[in-house]
Amino acid sequence: MRGAPSGAPGEVDYRLARQHLISEYRKGRLAQHEVCDAHPELVRAAREASQPSDRDCPICEDEKLVLVSYVFGPRLPSHGRCITTAKELKDLSRRQGEYACYVVEVCPGCSWNHLARTFILNPARSA
């Protein structure tokens, strides 16, 4: 989900950690089973409740990655809420309180997954 603009205050981007992990895999220091370890529920969400991406999977190189977004905050389940549309994210941003959004890139084919970025919704509107 591309809800917050890139570089927004409070955003953390995990590209460097991602590149390091991919580099270690390509050098043979990590096995495929060590990097393709997505939880079955994350893979299910990737297949059914994700946003498409134009990036190829860096591990299997056979499928496009998808983005799965989870939001945590007031009046949401303790396990968070999977966000499927930009409208859902916008609706949450109108609520009172601060919400943490986690965007995970996932390969539905080989189960590669990596936290892509996190950001805060409503940092100035919290109670």
N, C-alpha and C positions, 0 to 999 in steps of 0.2 A: 504494500500500500504506500502510496507516495504522499500521504496526508500532510506532513509538515514540509515546508520548503527546505531544500538541501542547505545545510549550514545554519539552520535556525538555532536560536539560543537554546541551550540544553540538549542539543542533538549530539549523540556520540556515534561516530562512524567506525566500523570495524574492518575496513578494507586492508589495513596493514596486517592485522592478525590473520585475515583470510589469505592474503598473499603468502605469508610465512608458512601457514599450514599446507597450502598447495605446493609450495616450493619443497617442503619436507617430504611430501608424498612423491613428488616427481623425482626427487633424489633417492628414493627408495628407503627413506628413514621411517616412513609410516606405511603400513599395509592398507589396502583398500577397505578391509573390514574395520579398521580403526577410524577412518574418516567418513565412511558411509554407514552411519549408525543412528539414523533418525528413528525416533520412537514411532511405533505403528500409528499412534493418533496424529502425529505430525505429518506422516506420509498420507494418511486419510484426508487431513485438512488440505494438504497440497493438491490432492486429486479433486477435491470437491468444493473447497472454499478459498481459492487462491486467486491472485492476480497474475496474469502472464508476464513473462520477462522476455527480452530479446537476447539474453545471455545464454550461451551453451554451458552445460555442466562442465566444470573444469576437471572432473574425475573420469566419468564415462564418455564424455564428449558426444553422446548419442541423443540427448534430450535437452530441451530448453529448461532453464530454471524457472520456478514460480516463486512468488512472494506470499508468505503467510504472515498475517499480522494479528497480534494478540494485544489486548488492552487490559490493564489492571487498574483498579481504583475504587472509589466509593460506590456502594450499591451495585457492585458487580460480583460474580462468583469468585471465590478464593482462587480458583484455577484460571481466572481471567476469562475474557470473551474473545472468541475468534471473530475478527472483523472481515466481512466479505465484500463490502463496497465502500467507495469514498463517501457516499451518503451516510452510512452508519458512523463513520469516523467524524463527519461534520456534525451529526446529531449529538454525539458524545461531547464534542467540543463546546456545545451550547449549555451543557450541564454545569452546575456548580461543582467545584472541586478540581483536583489535579489528577490526571490520568497518565499512566506510563504506557507508552506504546512500544512494542518490540516487533521488528520486522525480520523475519527469518527467510533466507533463501533456501529452497529445497529442490532436489532433483527427484521427481516422482519415480524415476526408473531405478536408480542405484542407491537411493536414500542418503545421498550427500546432503548435509545441512550445515548452515553456518549463520550465526546472528549477523545480520547485515548492518542494522542500526537501531538505535533507540532514541526516542524523543518524548518530551512531556507535552501533553495537551493542557491548555489553560494555566500556564505557570503564574500568570498575573491574576487569574480569577479565583484562585483557591480560597476557601473559607477563612 
